[in-house]
Amino acid sequence: MIHKIYRHKQDIYEYLMFTIASAVMVIGIYFFKFPNHFSFGGVSGLSIVLAQLLPHTPGYINLVINIILLILGFVTFGKSFGIKTTYITLLVSFGPSILEKIAPMNGPLTSQPVLELMFAIALPAFASAVFFNLGASSGGTDIVAMVLKKYTKVDIGTALFMSDVIIVILACLVFNVETGLFSLVGLLAKSLVVDETIENINLAKYFTIICTNPEPIVDYIMNDLGKGATVYKAEGAYGHTEKTVILTILKRQQAVELKNFIRRNQPGAFIAITNSSEIIGKGFRGYN
């Protein structure tokens, strides 16, 4: 029963985050990528190029391509096709089309293309990082990757990168070299921003605490911070005195609280703090 309640709360949290992240992605695509013709890969990048060649808006083309790929996903994988990916794909597909009607854009928001490129990279990359971190994706070319993985032995990463490069080259031909170069910078920076964002979302602090009076510290960790700890005895190499080593992993705000608690109550304790973004277990990632 407790497990079901936990899962229900977790599902609500995840879909709330999917909705917020999808809105952030749509804002980045519609207000910054589309007006500047930044075509650094993916369905949105292809839509920008095709919109210059076809009598349709980027938002409409983006919607059509995403819906076609969504249908392809269902045809290929049936009921096993991810509900999360479907939900996100629908939000990201219809979002730009809706904004075209309620907030039409006649050109870039500002006269600073570098500034707008930064937002065009950062907002969708942040959203993608949230999706990946919660075990989902925004659909689009990710669906193509899933199909390729099922039916071929193609190196998916290389194939998708090459398709992104082709879109950037097309941007150079359809628009101009400047737009193509901006798109190339966006393509190169996108993956770096996604990786960095995922790492910061998951960042935790790994504590190694060496002290002589562990009970108050352990009690604070377990009762006030709601986290667990591992405790074992050790011997100091210099004075051969008995010490206690406490190991615990905390979120960033909790880490500040524990550090301040130890400073106030046991200033003689030794603390080593290490950053970690790959913590799997209860209270962190990968716990069901």
C-alpha positions in Angstrom: 0.0 0.0 0.0 2.8 2.4 1.0 4.7 1.5 -2.2 1.6 2.3 -4.3 1.1 5.7 -2.6 4.8 6.4 -3.3 4.5 5.5 -6.9 1.3 7.6 -7.3 3.1 10.6 -5.9 6.1 9.9 -8.1 3.9 9.7 -11.2 2.2 13.1 -10.4 5.6 14.7 -9.8 7.0 13.3 -13.1 4.1 14.4 -15.2 4.2 17.8 -13.6 7.9 18.1 -14.5 7.2 16.8 -18.0 4.6 19.5 -18.5 6.9 22.3 -17.2 9.9 21.1 -19.2 7.8 20.8 -22.3 6.7 24.4 -21.9 10.3 25.5 -21.5 11.3 23.5 -24.6 8.4 25.0 -26.7 9.4 28.6 -25.6 13.0 28.0 -26.6 12.0 26.6 -29.9 9.3 29.0 -30.9 10.7 32.3 -29.6 14.4 31.8 -30.2 15.0 29.0 -32.7 12.2 29.6 -35.2 12.6 33.4 -35.8 16.4 33.1 -36.1 16.4 30.0 -38.3 18.7 28.2 -35.9 18.6 24.7 -37.4 20.8 22.7 -35.1 19.3 19.2 -35.7 16.2 17.4 -34.6 12.7 17.8 -35.9 12.5 21.5 -35.0 15.7 22.1 -37.0 14.4 20.2 -40.0 11.1 22.1 -39.7 12.9 25.5 -39.9 14.6 24.4 -43.1 11.5 22.9 -44.7 9.4 26.0 -43.8 11.7 28.0 -46.1 10.9 25.6 -49.0 7.3 24.8 -48.3 4.2 27.0 -48.0 3.8 26.1 -44.3 5.0 27.5 -41.0 7.8 25.8 -38.9 5.2 25.1 -36.2 2.9 23.3 -38.6 5.7 21.2 -40.1 7.0 20.4 -36.7 3.6 19.2 -35.7 3.1 17.0 -38.8 6.6 15.4 -38.6 6.2 14.6 -34.9 2.8 13.1 -35.3 4.1 10.9 -38.2 7.0 9.8 -36.0 4.6 9.1 -33.1 2.4 6.9 -35.3 5.6 5.2 -36.5 6.5 4.5 -32.8 3.1 3.0 -32.1 3.1 0.9 -35.3 6.6 -0.4 -34.5 6.4 -1.0 -30.8 2.6 -1.3 -30.1 1.5 -1.0 -26.6 5.0 -1.1 -25.3 5.7 2.4 -26.8 6.3 4.8 -23.9 3.3 6.7 -22.5 5.7 9.3 -21.2 7.3 9.9 -24.6 3.8 10.1 -26.1 2.7 12.7 -23.6 5.8 14.8 -24.1 5.7 14.5 -27.9 2.1 15.7 -28.0 2.9 18.7 -25.8 6.1 19.6 -27.8 4.2 19.1 -31.1 1.2 21.2 -30.5 2.9 23.9 -28.4 4.6 25.8 -31.3 1.4 25.6 -33.4 -0.7 27.0 -30.6 1.8 29.8 -30.0 1.8 30.7 -33.8 -1.9 31.6 -33.3 -1.8 33.4 -30.0 1.6 35.1 -30.2 2.7 35.3 -33.9 6.3 36.2 -34.5 7.4 38.4 -37.4 11.1 38.3 -36.6 13.6 37.8 -33.7 12.8 39.2 -30.3 16.0 41.2 -30.2 18.8 42.3 -32.5 21.3 40.2 -30.6 21.6 36.8 -32.4 24.3 35.5 -30.0 22.1 36.2 -27.0 19.1 34.5 -28.7 21.3 31.5 -29.6 22.2 31.1 -26.0 18.5 30.8 -25.1 17.8 28.6 -28.1 20.4 26.2 -26.8 19.8 26.4 -23.1 16.0 26.2 -22.8 15.5 23.0 -25.0 18.7 21.5 -23.5 17.4 22.0 -20.0 14.1 20.4 -20.9 15.8 17.5 -22.6 17.9 16.9 -19.5 14.8 16.8 -17.3 13.2 14.3 -19.7 16.3 12.1 -19.8 16.7 12.3 -16.0 13.2 11.0 -15.5 13.5 8.2 -18.1 11.7 9.8 -21.0 12.4 11.7 -24.1 10.8 14.4 -26.3 10.1 12.0 -29.2 11.1 13.2 -32.6 14.4 11.8 -33.7 14.6 9.7 -30.5 11.8 7.6 -32.1 13.9 7.2 -35.2 16.7 6.0 -33.0 14.5 3.5 -31.3 13.4 2.1 -34.6 16.9 1.9 -35.9 18.0 0.1 -32.7 15.3 -2.5 -33.2 15.8 -3.3 -36.8 19.4 -2.5 -37.7 22.9 -2.6 -36.3 23.6 1.0 -37.3 25.5 3.1 -34.8 22.6 5.2 -33.6 24.6 8.0 -32.1 26.6 8.5 -35.3 23.6 8.2 -37.5 21.7 10.9 -35.5 24.7 13.2 -35.4 25.2 12.9 -39.1 21.5 13.7 -39.7 22.0 16.8 -37.5 25.0 17.8 -39.5 23.1 17.5 -42.8 20.4 19.7 -41.4 23.0 22.3 -40.5 24.5 22.1 -44.0 21.0 22.6 -45.5 20.6 25.7 -43.3 23.7 27.1 -44.9 22.3 26.5 -48.3 18.7 27.6 -47.7 19.5 30.6 -45.5 23.1 31.9 -45.4 26.5 31.0 -44.0 26.0 33.0 -40.9 22.8 31.1 -40.0 24.6 27.9 -40.7 27.5 28.7 -38.5 25.2 29.7 -35.7 23.4 26.4 -36.1 26.7 24.5 -36.0 27.6 26.2 -32.8 24.2 25.3 -31.4 24.7 21.7 -32.5 28.1 21.4 -30.8 26.9 23.1 -27.6 23.6 21.3 -27.2 25.0 18.0 -26.0 27.4 19.7 -23.6 24.6 21.7 -22.0 22.4 18.6 -21.7 25.1 16.6 -20.0 26.0 19.4 -17.7 22.4 20.0 -16.7 21.8 16.4 -16.0 24.8 16.3 -13.8 23.7 19.4 -11.8 20.2 18.1 -11.4 21.5 14.8 -9.8 24.4 16.4 -7.9 24.7 15.1 -4.4 27.3 15.5 -1.6 29.1 12.4 -0.3 30.3 13.0 3.3 33.1 11.2 5.1 33.1 12.4 8.7 35.7 11.3 11.2 34.9 12.2 14.8 35.0 10.9 18.4 31.3 11.4 19.3 29.2 10.1 16.4 25.8 9.8 18.1 24.6 13.5 17.8 25.7 13.6 14.2 24.1 10.3 13.2 20.9 11.3 15.1 20.8 14.7 13.2 21.3 12.9 9.8 18.6 10.3 10.4 16.0 12.3 12.4 16.4 15.9 11.1 17.5 15.3 7.6 15.7 12.0 7.0 18.7 10.3 5.5 20.7 7.2 6.4 24.3 6.7 7.3 27.0 4.1 7.6 29.1 4.0 10.7 32.3 2.1 11.5 35.2 2.3 13.8 38.7 3.3 12.8 42.1 4.1 14.3 44.0 7.3 13.8 47.4 6.7 12.3 49.2 9.4 14.3 47.9 9.0 17.8 46.4 5.5 17.5 43.2 6.8 19.1 39.9 5.2 18.3 37.8 7.2 15.8 34.4 6.8 14.2 33.8 7.2 10.5 30.4 8.3 9.3 29.5 8.0 5.6 26.3 9.6 4.2 25.0 11.1 1.0 22.9 14.2 1.0 21.2 16.7 -1.4 22.9 20.0 -1.7 20.8 22.0 0.8 20.9 19.1 3.3 24.7 19.1 2.9 24.9 22.8 4.0 22.7 22.1 7.0 24.8 19.1 8.1 28.1 21.0 7.6 26.8 23.9 9.8 25.5 21.5 12.4 28.9 19.8 12.7 30.7 23.1 12.9 28.5 24.3 15.7 28.5 21.1 17.7 31.8 19.3 16.9 34.3 21.7 15.5 37.1 19.1 15.9 35.5 16.6 13.5 37.2 16.1 10.2 34.9 16.3 7.1 35.6 15.4 3.5 32.9 16.3 1.0 32.9 14.9 -2.6 30.5 15.8 -5.4 28.7 12.9 -7.0 25.9 12.8 -9.7 25.5 9.0 -9.9 23.8 8.0 -6.7 21.4 5.0 -7.1 19.3 3.8 -4.2 16.5 4.7 -1.8 16.0 8.4 -1.6 17.9 9.0 -4.8 17.7 7.6 -8.4 16.6 4.1 -9.5 14.5 3.3 -6.4 11.1 1.8 -7.0 
